[in-house]
Amino acid sequence: MGRNNSMACYIADMTHDDATPTATENTAATDIHGEIPPALIAKADAVLDWRWEQTPIAGHTWPLAVAADPDAMLIDACKRQDNGETGVIDPFWAATWRAASGLDQFLETQQLDGQSVLELGCGTGHAGISAALRGARVILTDGVEDPLHLVRMSSHAIADRCEIRRLRFGIDRLDQTFPIILGSDVTYLRQLWPELEQCLMDHLAPGGVVLLSDPYRIIANEFREWIGKRPWSYTEHKIEMKDDPEHPIRVMELRRG
């Protein structure tokens, strides 16, 4: 798949709403999150243009802080890379993906109350916030710092159950393990699979479960074959989505073999 086609594929999987936030939406964010500390808002404002997006999470309509124009951010990053600029990271974290919504829906079937949960590559934090709203204590992580400023605001109302940390596969390691690890759309780069697996092995508690979601991408099919040859047991779940029943979300359940 070519780069431009790949980018178009990712944009198509976003679940963001392009509408400009209304006063009502901002009021709803204030109602749920209360008064967000000005320091958090200032840090987010310094990073990018953002807005509140009303998002169904765990049976609630929850305000997520998201990039104001994630499509433009992706296109700009591609142009900069094509022009030879180094160190430019594709900002796939800038929007909520359908895979996160599917994982949120799947979490309805899990016993999360009182559990310790790690979310990898959290992006907007959708799946981790879903787990926290269902009673889990969650550490939400991403490999880059920018989205974490937004996640801190999105999770402010449940900050007693949410910790926000930077975690880069193959580089960083937390000093604890978790019975449940979540990840949505974290299998899209083949070269990161070994680092992702090492991260899972470093942080999964004995007897724990890993839940990874994706919209049945070809690259994730290849990941399924790759991980199946390694010391993991694999179970696949199909999640039918109300927004587009013809395009379900897959949840890959991994347990140490």
Secondary structure by P-SEA (a helix, b strand, c coil): ccaaaaaaaaaaacccccccccaaaaaaaaaacccccaaaaaaaaacbbbbbbbcccccccccccccccaaaaaaaaaaaaaaccccccccccccccaaaaaaaaaacccccccbbbbbcccccaaaaaaaaaaccbbbbbccccaaaaaaaaaaccccccbbbbbbccccccccccccbbbbccccccccaaaaaaaaaaacccccbbbbbbccccaaaaaaaaaaaaccbbbbbbbbbbcccccbbbbbbbbccc
